[in-house]
Amino acid sequence: MNLLINKLNCFLIISNCYMLSLNKLLKLIPKHFIEKIDVLPTEEIDLNQRDYCHLIREGEILSFAENKFTQLLKKNDPVGLAETIVGKSNMLNYKRYGEIKLYRLDGKAIRKEINQSGALVKSIVKYSLKRIFDSQEETVKAPLMFEEEFLYPNEKELRRRKFEEGTWIFRSGFSNDKMYFLEKGRVQLLTCNNRELAILGMGACFGESTLIRGKKHNNSALAMENCLITVIDDNILEREIEKETPLVQLTLFLVLRRLEFMNSLRMADNFSRD
């Protein structure tokens, strides 16, 4: 019983830290890395700046991709973050409605601190960016440093589990206290409506986004064949994230949010073709 209570408390800590304390993270970022900007309806703002990205404080911005499907961005949503990290022009177009209030974040500082971050966080950011920019048809694997600098040094703390073909690894709507690394086999990710989101192969990670952002699972994961999976518990993930600077933690949170709404745009496109 005590073990169960401790696990529950740990999950609540992560949820509060990463879902409810975004404002606290913003307050911890050095002032020369962050600036408040108010944009009146009659004013113009360039949201396609390589060395700056933005975070919505108040107001709404409509984002849309080449497929013309839209995603309404609101408070605490990033604008141009992924592109700033990799030095690309915006892949999305933006249209704002009325007055908006933003945070402007220093892109050079973000790139520098991400490059200096630990293997786990840097790996999550790297493969999340690849999922944002690249086709979802192929498995996006974790970079080699994830295994060499995180998995191997911590293997005594990590668990390996076997999932037989047809077994649910997790279901949509349930709380999450783990992330997963797929060593062998294939895993199918399904939306809450049982639509296929992706098929993951050897070397892929999954489950980390909802855990870090303090949310329940958006999707379900099904073993398509016999799988061997390394399980990374929440306390280990929390420990590694706590080692990072507030700017790195904020960037991690926002990159995962960007990936979430990119997946929404892609799913809308896929459904329209059915």
Residue frames as qw, qx, qy, qz and C-alpha x, y, z in Angstrom:
[[0.000, 0.884, 0.468, 0.000, 0.00, 0.00, 0.00],
 [0.311, -0.790, 0.098, 0.519, 2.82, 2.42, 0.90],
 [0.415, -0.116, 0.599, 0.675, 4.50, 1.70, -2.43],
 [0.204, 0.629, 0.663, 0.351, 1.26, 2.48, -4.26],
 [0.146, -0.930, -0.260, 0.213, 0.87, 5.76, -2.38],
 [0.403, -0.575, 0.322, 0.635, 4.46, 6.75, -3.15],
 [0.361, 0.186, 0.674, 0.617, 3.94, 6.06, -6.87],
 [0.066, 0.813, 0.557, 0.159, 0.74, 8.12, -6.84],
 [0.276, -0.868, -0.051, 0.410, 2.47, 11.01, -5.08],
 [0.432, -0.306, 0.490, 0.693, 5.32, 10.92, -7.59],
 [0.275, 0.470, 0.677, 0.495, 2.87, 11.04, -10.48],
 [0.076, -0.914, -0.397, 0.045, 1.08, 14.00, -8.92],
 [0.390, -0.678, 0.175, 0.598, 4.39, 15.82, -8.49],
 [0.365, 0.002, 0.613, 0.701, 5.20, 15.38, -12.17],
 [0.125, 0.697, 0.643, 0.294, 1.70, 16.46, -13.20],
 [0.201, -0.920, -0.226, 0.250, 1.86, 19.60, -11.07],
 [0.440, -0.533, 0.313, 0.651, 5.42, 20.44, -12.12],
 [0.253, -0.071, 0.639, 0.723, 5.02, 20.11, -15.85],
 [0.035, 0.583, 0.712, 0.389, 1.34, 20.72, -16.43],
 [0.250, -0.874, -0.417, -0.009, 0.42, 23.28, -13.81],
 [0.470, -0.726, 0.044, 0.500, 3.69, 25.13, -13.22],
 [0.603, 0.506, 0.280, 0.549, 4.45, 26.49, -16.68],
 [0.040, -0.948, -0.047, -0.313, 4.21, 29.99, -15.23],
 [0.654, -0.700, 0.231, 0.168, 6.80, 29.09, -12.59],
 [0.777, 0.067, 0.343, 0.523, 9.20, 27.91, -15.28],
 [0.344, 0.774, 0.220, 0.484, 8.72, 31.17, -17.16],
 [0.320, -0.936, 0.065, -0.133, 9.58, 33.15, -14.02],
 [0.771, -0.477, 0.304, 0.294, 12.81, 31.18, -13.59],
 [0.721, 0.441, 0.239, 0.478, 14.14, 31.93, -17.06],
 [0.398, -0.344, -0.002, 0.851, 16.78, 34.72, -17.08],
 [0.264, 0.785, 0.304, -0.471, 15.22, 38.01, -18.15],
 [0.080, 0.628, -0.475, -0.611, 17.66, 38.52, -21.03],
 [0.124, -0.011, 0.938, 0.325, 16.29, 35.32, -22.64],
 [0.028, 0.578, 0.812, 0.079, 12.60, 36.30, -22.52],
 [0.020, 0.077, -0.001, -0.997, 10.60, 39.42, -23.38],
 [0.281, 0.573, 0.706, -0.306, 6.92, 40.33, -23.16],
 [0.035, -0.019, 0.456, 0.889, 5.36, 41.72, -26.34],
 [0.360, 0.558, 0.593, -0.456, 1.88, 43.21, -26.82],
 [0.148, 0.038, 0.629, 0.763, 0.64, 43.41, -30.42],
 [0.386, 0.415, 0.318, -0.760, -2.37, 45.60, -31.17],
 [0.677, 0.467, 0.567, -0.046, -4.85, 44.66, -33.96],
 [0.432, 0.896, -0.020, -0.104, -3.44, 47.42, -36.19],
 [0.175, -0.764, 0.602, 0.153, 0.18, 46.35, -35.70],
 [0.858, 0.351, -0.364, -0.086, 2.17, 43.79, -37.67],
 [0.538, -0.617, 0.573, -0.030, 4.51, 41.19, -36.20],
 [0.575, 0.474, -0.645, -0.168, 6.95, 38.89, -37.95],
 [0.837, -0.337, 0.346, -0.257, 6.44, 35.37, -36.57],
 [0.939, 0.287, -0.010, 0.187, 9.04, 33.88, -38.91],
 [0.000, 0.890, -0.424, 0.171, 12.26, 34.83, -37.14],
 [0.789, 0.219, -0.550, 0.163, 15.15, 32.37, -37.02],
 [0.370, 0.218, -0.617, 0.659, 16.61, 33.66, -33.76],
 [0.319, -0.074, 0.470, -0.820, 13.34, 34.18, -31.90],
 [0.290, -0.335, -0.848, -0.292, 10.21, 32.17, -31.25],
 [0.331, -0.327, 0.125, -0.876, 7.05, 33.02, -29.36],
 [0.178, -0.282, -0.913, 0.234, 4.71, 31.71, -26.71],
 [0.247, -0.582, -0.399, -0.664, 1.13, 32.96, -26.50],
 [0.062, -0.029, -0.626, 0.777, 0.29, 34.79, -23.27],
 [0.377, 0.493, 0.527, -0.581, -3.17, 36.00, -24.30],
 [0.473, 0.546, -0.237, -0.650, -5.22, 35.87, -27.48],
 [0.833, 0.172, 0.526, -0.017, -5.50, 33.40, -30.33],
 [0.131, 0.588, -0.586, -0.542, -3.54, 32.60, -33.48],
 [0.904, 0.283, 0.211, -0.239, -4.79, 30.34, -36.25],
 [0.215, -0.514, 0.747, 0.362, -2.13, 28.01, -37.66],
 [0.860, 0.385, 0.217, -0.253, -2.52, 26.13, -40.91],
 [0.515, -0.323, 0.668, 0.430, -0.31, 23.89, -43.02],
 [0.097, 0.231, -0.639, -0.727, -0.16, 23.23, -46.77],
 [0.066, -0.312, -0.930, -0.180, -3.18, 20.95, -46.51],
 [0.230, -0.429, -0.173, -0.856, -5.18, 24.00, -45.26],
 [0.634, -0.540, -0.553, -0.009, -6.35, 22.19, -42.13],
 [0.024, -0.720, 0.214, -0.660, -6.20, 24.51, -39.15],
 [0.615, -0.353, -0.589, 0.388, -5.29, 24.44, -35.48],
 [0.174, -0.882, -0.069, -0.432, -6.31, 27.29, -33.17],
 [0.587, 0.073, -0.500, 0.632, -3.43, 28.21, -30.89],
 [0.406, -0.837, -0.214, -0.300, -4.22, 29.69, -27.50],
 [0.318, -0.829, 0.386, -0.248, -2.52, 30.60, -24.23],
 [0.602, -0.503, 0.619, 0.038, 0.70, 28.63, -23.57],
 [0.868, 0.370, 0.302, 0.134, 0.98, 27.37, -27.17],
 [0.444, -0.464, 0.370, 0.672, 4.32, 27.87, -28.98],
 [0.580, 0.795, 0.123, -0.130, 4.72, 29.69, -32.30],
 [0.527, 0.771, -0.338, 0.114, 7.80, 28.92, -34.41],
 [0.582, -0.662, 0.468, -0.062, 9.66, 27.07, -31.65],
 [0.894, 0.019, 0.409, 0.184, 10.59, 23.93, -33.60],
 [0.622, 0.710, 0.083, 0.318, 11.78, 25.96, -36.59],
 [0.104, -0.926, 0.303, -0.200, 13.88, 28.21, -34.36],
 [0.750, -0.474, 0.458, 0.059, 15.66, 25.23, -32.81],
 [0.788, 0.112, 0.490, 0.356, 16.68, 23.79, -36.19],
 [0.150, -0.492, 0.279, 0.811, 17.09, 27.12, -38.00],
 [0.215, 0.331, 0.785, 0.478, 14.30, 26.61, -40.56],
 [0.276, -0.127, -0.146, -0.941, 11.59, 28.88, -41.93],
 [0.529, 0.055, 0.575, -0.621, 8.13, 28.27, -40.51],
 [0.002, 0.083, 0.930, 0.359, 6.40, 25.24, -42.01],
 [0.015, 0.662, 0.737, -0.138, 3.06, 26.61, -40.78],
 [0.051, 0.464, 0.190, 0.864, 1.30, 29.83, -41.68],
 [0.207, -0.417, -0.661, 0.589, -0.24, 31.98, -38.98],
 [0.109, -0.557, -0.332, -0.754, -3.19, 34.35, -38.83],
 [0.173, -0.189, -0.657, 0.709, -4.01, 36.25, -35.66],
 [0.189, -0.701, -0.574, -0.380, -7.32, 37.65, -34.49],
 [0.346, -0.907, -0.124, -0.207, -7.30, 40.96, -32.66],
 [0.097, -0.814, 0.498, -0.281, -4.79, 41.86, -29.99],
 [0.933, -0.082, -0.325, 0.131, -2.34, 39.22, -28.84],
 [0.312, -0.834, 0.429, -0.153, 0.18, 39.14, -26.02],
 [0.910, 0.257, -0.301, 0.125, 3.29, 37.03, -26.42],
 [0.596, -0.659, 0.360, 0.285, 6.52, 35.99, -24.84],
 [0.639, 0.697, -0.325, 0.011, 9.47, 36.31, -27.20],
 [0.850, -0.427, 0.268, 0.154, 12.14, 33.68, -26.46],
 [0.034, 0.787, -0.547, -0.282, 15.80, 33.88, -27.45],
 [0.945, 0.283, -0.089, -0.135, 16.41, 31.21, -30.09],
 [0.463, 0.602, -0.583, 0.288, 20.19, 31.31, -29.79],
 [0.312, -0.442, 0.664, -0.517, 19.96, 30.62, -26.06],
 [0.890, 0.023, 0.238, -0.388, 17.51, 27.77, -26.66],
 [0.840, 0.446, -0.309, 0.020, 19.78, 26.12, -29.23],
 [0.221, 0.596, -0.653, 0.411, 22.84, 26.48, -27.00],
 [0.468, -0.340, 0.619, -0.532, 21.18, 25.07, -23.88],
 [0.939, 0.141, 0.086, -0.301, 19.52, 22.17, -25.72],
 [0.704, 0.522, -0.459, 0.143, 22.92, 21.23, -27.18],
 [0.100, 0.480, -0.697, 0.523, 24.35, 21.22, -23.65],
 [0.740, -0.288, 0.200, -0.575, 21.48, 19.23, -22.10],
 [0.484, -0.291, 0.819, -0.101, 21.59, 15.63, -20.89],
 [0.004, 0.103, -0.891, -0.443, 21.19, 12.62, -23.16],
 [0.150, 0.460, 0.865, -0.137, 17.59, 11.81, -22.24],
 [0.197, 0.766, 0.301, -0.532, 16.14, 15.28, -22.72],
 [0.075, 0.562, -0.493, -0.660, 18.25, 16.03, -25.79],
 [0.104, 0.038, 0.943, 0.313, 17.15, 12.74, -27.36],
 [0.208, 0.613, 0.723, -0.243, 13.46, 13.45, -26.74],
 [0.169, 0.769, -0.005, -0.616, 13.80, 16.90, -28.29],
 [0.023, -0.411, 0.709, 0.572, 15.74, 15.55, -31.29],
 [0.088, 0.186, 0.939, 0.276, 13.35, 12.75, -32.23],
 [0.185, 0.692, 0.576, -0.393, 10.31, 14.92, -31.50],
 [0.137, 0.681, -0.230, -0.682, 11.63, 17.53, -33.94],
 [0.025, -0.175, 0.861, 0.477, 12.15, 14.80, -36.51],
 [0.145, 0.460, 0.875, -0.050, 8.54, 13.68, -36.03],
 [0.162, 0.743, 0.256, -0.597, 7.38, 17.28, -36.44],
 [0.174, 0.670, -0.377, -0.615, 9.23, 17.89, -39.71],
 [0.055, 0.260, -0.891, -0.368, 9.44, 14.46, -41.35],
 [0.661, -0.076, -0.507, -0.548, 6.93, 12.00, -42.75],
 [0.610, -0.343, 0.535, -0.473, 5.21, 9.76, -40.24],
 [0.901, 0.235, -0.243, -0.273, 5.43, 6.78, -42.59],
 [0.703, 0.275, -0.572, 0.321, 8.79, 5.61, -41.23],
 [0.704, -0.604, -0.307, 0.214, 9.77, 4.88, -37.65],
 [0.113, 0.839, -0.298, 0.441, 11.62, 7.76, -36.01],
 [0.824, -0.174, -0.438, 0.315, 14.26, 6.14, -33.84],
 [0.452, -0.879, 0.057, 0.143, 15.84, 7.57, -30.73],
 [0.385, 0.798, -0.450, 0.115, 19.39, 8.82, -31.42],
 [0.781, 0.131, -0.551, 0.263, 22.30, 6.55, -30.53],
 [0.111, 0.384, -0.526, 0.750, 23.22, 8.70, -27.52],
 [0.695, -0.365, 0.031, -0.619, 19.89, 7.74, -25.92],
 [0.964, -0.099, -0.245, -0.005, 21.10, 4.16, -25.61],
 [0.691, 0.276, -0.384, 0.547, 24.78, 4.86, -24.98],
 [0.143, 0.333, -0.367, 0.857, 24.46, 7.75, -22.53],
 [0.536, -0.293, 0.211, -0.763, 21.13, 7.02, -20.84],
 [0.919, -0.091, -0.201, -0.328, 19.89, 3.44, -21.21],
 [0.786, 0.185, -0.513, 0.290, 23.18, 1.60, -20.64],
 [0.167, 0.350, -0.550, 0.740, 24.37, 3.68, -17.62],
 [0.479, -0.187, 0.364, -0.777, 20.94, 3.29, -15.98],
 [0.599, 0.025, -0.708, -0.373, 20.11, -0.29, -17.00],
 [0.255, -0.085, -0.870, 0.414, 20.01, -1.52, -13.38],
 [0.219, 0.259, 0.443, -0.830, 17.13, 0.88, -12.67],
 [0.521, 0.245, -0.310, -0.756, 15.19, 0.09, -15.83],
 [0.647, 0.061, 0.722, -0.238, 12.81, -2.80, -16.44],
 [0.223, 0.200, -0.729, -0.616, 12.38, -4.90, -19.55],
 [0.609, 0.198, 0.582, -0.502, 8.94, -6.29, -20.32],
 [0.072, 0.024, 0.863, 0.500, 7.67, -8.69, -22.92],
 [0.538, 0.341, 0.263, -0.725, 4.32, -8.00, -24.58],
 [0.449, 0.148, 0.850, 0.233, 2.77, -10.75, -26.66],
 [0.039, -0.141, -0.565, -0.812, 1.17, -10.05, -30.01],
 [0.343, -0.555, -0.610, -0.451, -2.27, -8.48, -29.54],
 [0.475, -0.522, -0.519, 0.482, -1.54, -7.17, -26.03],
 [0.003, 0.932, 0.141, 0.333, -2.44, -3.60, -25.07],
 [0.547, 0.120, -0.366, 0.743, 0.58, -1.74, -23.71],
 [0.019, 0.322, 0.448, -0.834, -1.61, 1.16, -22.64],
 [0.144, 0.627, 0.728, 0.234, -5.07, 2.49, -23.47],
 [0.047, 0.458, 0.148, 0.875, -6.36, 5.94, -24.32],
 [0.477, -0.668, -0.203, -0.534, -7.81, 7.89, -21.40],
 [0.831, -0.449, -0.254, 0.208, -5.70, 6.26, -18.69],
 [0.259, -0.925, 0.268, 0.066, -3.11, 8.03, -16.54],
 [0.801, 0.464, -0.278, 0.256, 0.52, 7.59, -17.50],
 [0.512, -0.803, 0.300, 0.041, 3.54, 6.96, -15.27],
 [0.733, -0.195, 0.528, 0.383, 5.95, 5.43, -17.81],
 [0.465, 0.705, -0.328, -0.424, 7.71, 6.00, -21.10],
 [0.914, 0.039, 0.403, 0.030, 8.77, 3.14, -23.35],
 [0.111, 0.662, -0.619, -0.408, 11.69, 2.17, -25.60],
 [0.931, 0.236, 0.110, -0.256, 10.93, -0.51, -28.18],
 [0.336, -0.554, 0.721, 0.245, 13.85, -2.95, -28.42],
 [0.080, -0.020, 0.920, 0.384, 12.16, -5.59, -30.57],
 [0.199, 0.532, 0.818, -0.089, 8.87, -5.91, -32.40],
 [0.001, 0.324, 0.347, 0.880, 6.31, -3.44, -33.75],
 [0.001, 0.465, 0.651, -0.600, 3.75, -1.30, -31.94],
 [0.047, 0.554, 0.552, 0.622, 0.63, 0.28, -33.42],
 [0.017, -0.236, -0.393, 0.889, -0.51, 3.64, -32.02],
 [0.047, -0.551, -0.744, -0.376, -4.25, 4.22, -32.26],
 [0.154, -0.326, 0.087, -0.929, -6.32, 7.34, -31.58],
 [0.333, 0.061, 0.685, -0.645, -9.19, 7.33, -29.10],
 [0.720, 0.362, 0.057, -0.589, -11.42, 6.60, -32.12],
 [0.802, -0.064, 0.579, 0.134, -9.28, 3.56, -33.04],
 [0.624, 0.778, -0.064, 0.019, -7.78, 5.25, -36.08],
 [0.859, -0.060, -0.001, 0.509, -4.17, 4.34, -36.80],
 [0.096, -0.973, 0.113, 0.177, -1.78, 7.15, -35.88],
 [0.231, 0.736, -0.634, -0.053, 1.54, 5.40, -36.48],
 [0.987, -0.078, -0.124, 0.062, 3.36, 2.07, -36.53],
 [0.194, -0.851, 0.483, -0.067, 6.55, 2.07, -34.47],
 [0.905, 0.225, -0.340, 0.118, 9.50, -0.22, -35.04],
 [0.813, -0.285, -0.204, 0.465, 12.67, -1.12, -33.20],
 [0.465, 0.059, -0.083, 0.880, 14.46, 1.85, -31.63],
 [0.160, -0.600, -0.273, -0.735, 11.39, 4.06, -31.14],
 [0.085, -0.135, -0.662, 0.733, 10.32, 5.74, -27.90],
 [0.312, -0.486, -0.489, -0.654, 6.71, 6.45, -26.99],
 [0.548, -0.620, -0.558, 0.059, 4.53, 7.50, -24.06],
 [0.478, -0.159, -0.274, 0.819, 6.82, 10.30, -22.91],
 [0.007, -0.387, -0.208, -0.898, 4.74, 13.25, -24.10],
 [0.549, -0.619, -0.362, -0.429, 1.71, 12.70, -21.88],
 [0.744, -0.394, -0.369, 0.393, 3.93, 11.81, -18.93],
 [0.422, 0.006, -0.097, 0.901, 6.04, 14.97, -19.18],
 [0.145, -0.319, -0.189, -0.917, 3.06, 17.23, -19.82],
 [0.186, 0.055, 0.713, -0.673, 1.00, 15.71, -17.02],
 [0.624, 0.147, -0.164, -0.749, -1.82, 14.39, -19.22],
 [0.782, 0.034, 0.596, -0.180, -3.68, 11.14, -19.66],
 [0.395, -0.061, 0.756, 0.519, -2.90, 9.02, -22.70],
 [0.449, 0.453, -0.113, -0.762, -4.37, 10.52, -25.88],
 [0.655, 0.349, -0.561, -0.367, -3.74, 7.30, -27.78],
 [0.908, -0.250, 0.306, -0.137, -3.55, 3.55, -27.26],
 [0.160, 0.627, -0.744, -0.168, -0.55, 1.32, -27.95],
 [0.947, 0.034, 0.191, -0.255, -0.99, -2.25, -29.22],
 [0.367, -0.456, 0.758, 0.287, 1.72, -4.89, -29.70],
 [0.707, 0.462, -0.240, -0.479, 1.45, -5.96, -33.35],
 [0.824, 0.201, -0.522, 0.094, 3.87, -8.83, -32.71],
 [0.781, -0.484, -0.246, 0.308, 5.83, -10.13, -29.75],
 [0.190, 0.856, -0.144, 0.458, 7.68, -7.12, -28.33],
 [0.680, -0.305, -0.345, 0.570, 10.54, -6.50, -25.92],
 [0.009, 0.856, 0.131, 0.501, 10.24, -3.07, -24.33],
 [0.431, -0.027, -0.476, 0.766, 12.39, -1.13, -21.87],
 [0.278, -0.824, -0.458, -0.187, 10.17, 0.68, -19.36],
 [0.313, 0.241, -0.290, 0.872, 11.34, 4.01, -17.94],
 [0.294, -0.659, -0.661, 0.204, 9.42, 4.90, -14.78],
 [0.009, 0.922, 0.221, 0.317, 8.26, 8.41, -13.97],
 [0.544, -0.806, 0.081, 0.218, 10.70, 8.96, -11.09],
 [0.683, -0.124, 0.366, 0.620, 13.68, 8.31, -13.39],
 [0.326, 0.631, 0.398, 0.581, 12.35, 10.66, -16.05],
 [0.260, -0.943, -0.171, -0.118, 11.60, 13.31, -13.44],
 [0.675, -0.577, 0.161, 0.431, 15.12, 13.01, -12.00],
 [0.586, 0.122, 0.392, 0.699, 16.73, 13.56, -15.40],
 [0.128, 0.777, 0.372, 0.491, 14.50, 16.52, -16.29],
 [0.435, -0.886, -0.129, 0.094, 15.19, 18.20, -12.95],
 [0.681, -0.292, 0.202, 0.640, 18.89, 18.34, -13.89],
 [0.404, 0.463, 0.407, 0.676, 18.11, 20.69, -16.76],
 [0.070, -0.097, -0.131, 0.984, 17.83, 24.48, -16.80],
 [0.368, 0.523, 0.523, -0.563, 14.38, 26.11, -16.76],
 [0.385, 0.571, -0.319, -0.651, 14.84, 27.13, -20.41],
 [0.179, 0.200, -0.929, -0.255, 15.53, 23.52, -21.43],
 [0.173, 0.290, 0.881, -0.330, 12.56, 22.24, -19.42],
 [0.395, 0.589, 0.217, -0.671, 10.30, 24.85, -21.02],
 [0.324, 0.477, -0.600, -0.554, 11.60, 23.98, -24.49],
 [0.012, 0.016, -0.999, -0.036, 10.99, 20.27, -23.91],
 [0.284, 0.452, 0.687, -0.493, 7.42, 20.93, -22.77],
 [0.392, 0.648, 0.010, -0.653, 6.68, 23.19, -25.75],
 [0.185, 0.360, -0.797, -0.448, 8.27, 20.93, -28.37],
 [0.083, 0.181, 0.977, -0.072, 5.97, 18.13, -27.21],
 [0.328, 0.599, 0.449, -0.576, 2.99, 20.47, -27.38],
 [0.312, 0.575, -0.398, -0.644, 3.98, 21.43, -30.94],
 [0.073, 0.134, -0.957, -0.249, 4.20, 17.76, -31.88],
 [0.249, 0.378, 0.815, -0.363, 0.73, 17.21, -30.44],
 [0.434, 0.669, 0.236, -0.555, -0.94, 19.79, -32.65],
 [0.217, 0.485, -0.674, -0.513, 1.12, 18.74, -35.69],
 [0.098, 0.070, 0.992, 0.028, -0.28, 15.24, -35.21],
 [0.343, 0.557, 0.575, -0.491, -3.78, 16.75, -35.08],
 [0.352, 0.654, -0.241, -0.625, -3.22, 18.54, -38.39],
 [0.132, 0.317, -0.878, -0.334, -1.89, 15.37, -40.01],
 [0.217, 0.239, 0.927, -0.192, -4.73, 13.23, -38.71],
 [0.416, 0.624, 0.287, -0.596, -7.27, 15.69, -40.13],
 [0.318, 0.569, -0.543, -0.530, -5.53, 15.40, -43.50],
 [0.000, 0.132, -0.986, -0.106, -5.46, 11.59, -43.35],
 [0.329, 0.394, 0.764, -0.392, -9.14, 11.37, -42.40],
 [0.418, 0.628, 0.002, -0.656, -10.11, 13.63, -45.31],
 [0.289, 0.450, -0.728, -0.430, -8.56, 11.14, -47.74],
 [0.299, 0.016, 0.939, -0.172, -10.42, 8.08, -46.43]]
